[in-house]
Amino acid sequence: MKNHPFVSEAHEGKPWFEWIVAALVVSSGVLAALGYTMAATVLISVTAIVTGLVRLILRERSPWKVRSVAFDSFIGICLGVGLLATYFSVYIIL
């Protein structure tokens, strides 16, 4: 059992912050379903960027933890920026 990975709720994110993120993701889905795709895209992108920045700034005290600080920050910020860039590049083409 020495090779068993360490898994503990104490080392994960805070539920209150995760519920806020979940509510924002659901809100984004509702906006998209109602036809407000730009608002939905901006909402989900800003959420991703903010979670990445929160993890980067607060490091181990962050309420948003998935993996390492570098991984969480990179994925969050790049997902948000990449999603905005993709949406607006398609928007400009059309």
PyRosetta script that sets phi, psi and omega in degrees:
from pyrosetta import init, pose_from_sequence

init()
pose = pose_from_sequence("MKNHPFVSEAHEGKPWFEWIVAALVVSSGVLAALGYTMAATVLISVTAIVTGLVRLILRERSPWKVRSVAFDSFIGICLGVGLLATYFSVYIIL")
pose.set_psi(1, -0.9)
pose.set_omega(1, -178.4)
pose.set_phi(2, -69.0)
pose.set_psi(2, -23.0)
pose.set_omega(2, -179.6)
pose.set_phi(3, -88.9)
pose.set_psi(3, 3.2)
pose.set_omega(3, -178.8)
pose.set_phi(4, -69.5)
pose.set_psi(4, 131.7)
pose.set_omega(4, -179.6)
pose.set_phi(5, -66.5)
pose.set_psi(5, 146.1)
pose.set_omega(5, 178.9)
pose.set_phi(6, -77.9)
pose.set_psi(6, 117.2)
pose.set_omega(6, 178.9)
pose.set_phi(7, -127.7)
pose.set_psi(7, 125.5)
pose.set_omega(7, -179.6)
pose.set_phi(8, -153.3)
pose.set_psi(8, 137.0)
pose.set_omega(8, 175.9)
pose.set_phi(9, -61.8)
pose.set_psi(9, -26.7)
pose.set_omega(9, -178.5)
pose.set_phi(10, -65.8)
pose.set_psi(10, -23.5)
pose.set_omega(10, -177.5)
pose.set_phi(11, -99.3)
pose.set_psi(11, 4.2)
pose.set_omega(11, 179.4)
pose.set_phi(12, -100.0)
pose.set_psi(12, -178.9)
pose.set_omega(12, -179.2)
pose.set_phi(13, -68.1)
pose.set_psi(13, 172.7)
pose.set_omega(13, -179.9)
pose.set_phi(14, -87.2)
pose.set_psi(14, 132.7)
pose.set_omega(14, -177.7)
pose.set_phi(15, -58.0)
pose.set_psi(15, -37.8)
pose.set_omega(15, -178.7)
pose.set_phi(16, -62.4)
pose.set_psi(16, -38.0)
pose.set_omega(16, 179.2)
pose.set_phi(17, -72.5)
pose.set_psi(17, -40.6)
pose.set_omega(17, 178.6)
pose.set_phi(18, -63.6)
pose.set_psi(18, -36.6)
pose.set_omega(18, 177.3)
pose.set_phi(19, -68.1)
pose.set_psi(19, -35.5)
pose.set_omega(19, 175.9)
pose.set_phi(20, -64.1)
pose.set_psi(20, -45.0)
pose.set_omega(20, 178.3)
pose.set_phi(21, -62.8)
pose.set_psi(21, -42.5)
pose.set_omega(21, 178.5)
pose.set_phi(22, -61.4)
pose.set_psi(22, -41.7)
pose.set_omega(22, 178.4)
pose.set_phi(23, -63.8)
pose.set_psi(23, -38.7)
pose.set_omega(23, 178.0)
pose.set_phi(24, -67.6)
pose.set_psi(24, -37.4)
pose.set_omega(24, 177.6)
pose.set_phi(25, -66.5)
pose.set_psi(25, -43.3)
pose.set_omega(25, 177.2)
pose.set_phi(26, -63.4)
pose.set_psi(26, -42.3)
pose.set_omega(26, 177.4)
pose.set_phi(27, -59.7)
pose.set_psi(27, -40.2)
pose.set_omega(27, 177.8)
pose.set_phi(28, -62.9)
pose.set_psi(28, -41.2)
pose.set_omega(28, 177.6)
pose.set_phi(29, -64.2)
pose.set_psi(29, -40.5)
pose.set_omega(29, 178.3)
pose.set_phi(30, -64.9)
pose.set_psi(30, -44.4)
pose.set_omega(30, 177.7)
pose.set_phi(31, -59.2)
pose.set_psi(31, -43.3)
pose.set_omega(31, 179.3)
pose.set_phi(32, -64.2)
pose.set_psi(32, -41.4)
pose.set_omega(32, 179.3)
pose.set_phi(33, -64.4)
pose.set_psi(33, -31.0)
pose.set_omega(33, 178.5)
pose.set_phi(34, -82.5)
pose.set_psi(34, -2.0)
pose.set_omega(34, 176.7)
pose.set_phi(35, 97.6)
pose.set_psi(35, 2.2)
pose.set_omega(35, 179.2)
pose.set_phi(36, -94.0)
pose.set_psi(36, 67.6)
pose.set_omega(36, -173.6)
pose.set_phi(37, -68.2)
pose.set_psi(37, -34.6)
pose.set_omega(37, 179.4)
pose.set_phi(38, -65.7)
pose.set_psi(38, -44.8)
pose.set_omega(38, 178.7)
pose.set_phi(39, -63.1)
pose.set_psi(39, -40.6)
pose.set_omega(39, 179.0)
pose.set_phi(40, -64.1)
pose.set_psi(40, -42.6)
pose.set_omega(40, 179.7)
pose.set_phi(41, -65.3)
pose.set_psi(41, -44.3)
pose.set_omega(41, 179.3)
pose.set_phi(42, -64.3)
pose.set_psi(42, -42.0)
pose.set_omega(42, -179.5)
pose.set_phi(43, -61.8)
pose.set_psi(43, -47.7)
pose.set_omega(43, -178.4)
pose.set_phi(44, -69.6)
pose.set_psi(44, -34.4)
pose.set_omega(44, 178.8)
pose.set_phi(45, -68.6)
pose.set_psi(45, -45.5)
pose.set_omega(45, 178.8)
pose.set_phi(46, -63.9)
pose.set_psi(46, -38.9)
pose.set_omega(46, 176.9)
pose.set_phi(47, -60.3)
pose.set_psi(47, -45.7)
pose.set_omega(47, 179.8)
pose.set_phi(48, -64.0)
pose.set_psi(48, -44.0)
pose.set_omega(48, -179.8)
pose.set_phi(49, -64.7)
pose.set_psi(49, -43.8)
pose.set_omega(49, -179.4)
pose.set_phi(50, -64.2)
pose.set_psi(50, -42.3)
pose.set_omega(50, 178.6)
pose.set_phi(51, -64.5)
pose.set_psi(51, -37.7)
pose.set_omega(51, 176.5)
pose.set_phi(52, -64.6)
pose.set_psi(52, -42.5)
pose.set_omega(52, 179.1)
pose.set_phi(53, -69.1)
pose.set_psi(53, -39.2)
pose.set_omega(53, 177.6)
pose.set_phi(54, -60.1)
pose.set_psi(54, -44.6)
pose.set_omega(54, 179.5)
pose.set_phi(55, -65.1)
pose.set_psi(55, -40.1)
pose.set_omega(55, -179.3)
pose.set_phi(56, -67.6)
pose.set_psi(56, -42.6)
pose.set_omega(56, -176.4)
pose.set_phi(57, -75.8)
pose.set_psi(57, -46.0)
pose.set_omega(57, -175.1)
pose.set_phi(58, -87.7)
pose.set_psi(58, -13.8)
pose.set_omega(58, 178.5)
pose.set_phi(59, 50.4)
pose.set_psi(59, -115.0)
pose.set_omega(59, -176.0)
pose.set_phi(60, -74.2)
pose.set_psi(60, -18.2)
pose.set_omega(60, 178.2)
pose.set_phi(61, -87.8)
pose.set_psi(61, 0.8)
pose.set_omega(61, -175.8)
pose.set_phi(62, -65.1)
pose.set_psi(62, 139.9)
pose.set_omega(62, 174.6)
pose.set_phi(63, -78.4)
pose.set_psi(63, -6.4)
pose.set_omega(63, -179.5)
pose.set_phi(64, -113.9)
pose.set_psi(64, 103.0)
pose.set_omega(64, -179.7)
pose.set_phi(65, -132.1)
pose.set_psi(65, 127.7)
pose.set_omega(65, 174.1)
pose.set_phi(66, -122.6)
pose.set_psi(66, -56.8)
pose.set_omega(66, 178.4)
pose.set_phi(67, -129.0)
pose.set_psi(67, -130.9)
pose.set_omega(67, 178.6)
pose.set_phi(68, -81.6)
pose.set_psi(68, 165.5)
pose.set_omega(68, 178.8)
pose.set_phi(69, -59.8)
pose.set_psi(69, -46.2)
pose.set_omega(69, -178.7)
pose.set_phi(70, -61.7)
pose.set_psi(70, -45.7)
pose.set_omega(70, -179.0)
pose.set_phi(71, -63.6)
pose.set_psi(71, -50.7)
pose.set_omega(71, -178.1)
pose.set_phi(72, -60.7)
pose.set_psi(72, -43.6)
pose.set_omega(72, -179.2)
pose.set_phi(73, -66.4)
pose.set_psi(73, -46.6)
pose.set_omega(73, -178.9)
pose.set_phi(74, -61.5)
pose.set_psi(74, -49.3)
pose.set_omega(74, -178.0)
pose.set_phi(75, -63.1)
pose.set_psi(75, -46.1)
pose.set_omega(75, -178.2)
pose.set_phi(76, -63.1)
pose.set_psi(76, -51.5)
pose.set_omega(76, -176.8)
pose.set_phi(77, -67.5)
pose.set_psi(77, -45.5)
pose.set_omega(77, -179.0)
pose.set_phi(78, -68.2)
pose.set_psi(78, -35.6)
pose.set_omega(78, 176.1)
pose.set_phi(79, -62.2)
pose.set_psi(79, -47.0)
pose.set_omega(79, -179.6)
pose.set_phi(80, -62.9)
pose.set_psi(80, -48.8)
pose.set_omega(80, -179.8)
pose.set_phi(81, -66.3)
pose.set_psi(81, -42.7)
pose.set_omega(81, -179.8)
pose.set_phi(82, -64.8)
pose.set_psi(82, -39.2)
pose.set_omega(82, 178.4)
pose.set_phi(83, -65.5)
pose.set_psi(83, -43.7)
pose.set_omega(83, 177.0)
pose.set_phi(84, -63.0)
pose.set_psi(84, -44.8)
pose.set_omega(84, -179.6)
pose.set_phi(85, -62.1)
pose.set_psi(85, -43.1)
pose.set_omega(85, 179.3)
pose.set_phi(86, -65.1)
pose.set_psi(86, -46.3)
pose.set_omega(86, -178.7)
pose.set_phi(87, -61.0)
pose.set_psi(87, -49.0)
pose.set_omega(87, -176.1)
pose.set_phi(88, -73.5)
pose.set_psi(88, -26.4)
pose.set_omega(88, 175.5)
pose.set_phi(89, -69.6)
pose.set_psi(89, -39.8)
pose.set_omega(89, 175.8)
pose.set_phi(90, -67.9)
pose.set_psi(90, -39.7)
pose.set_omega(90, 179.2)
pose.set_phi(91, -61.4)
pose.set_psi(91, -40.2)
pose.set_omega(91, 178.6)
pose.set_phi(92, -68.5)
pose.set_psi(92, -39.7)
pose.set_omega(92, -179.4)
pose.set_phi(93, -64.9)
pose.set_psi(93, -41.3)
pose.set_omega(93, -177.7)
pose.set_phi(94, -85.4)
pose.dump_pdb("model.pdb")
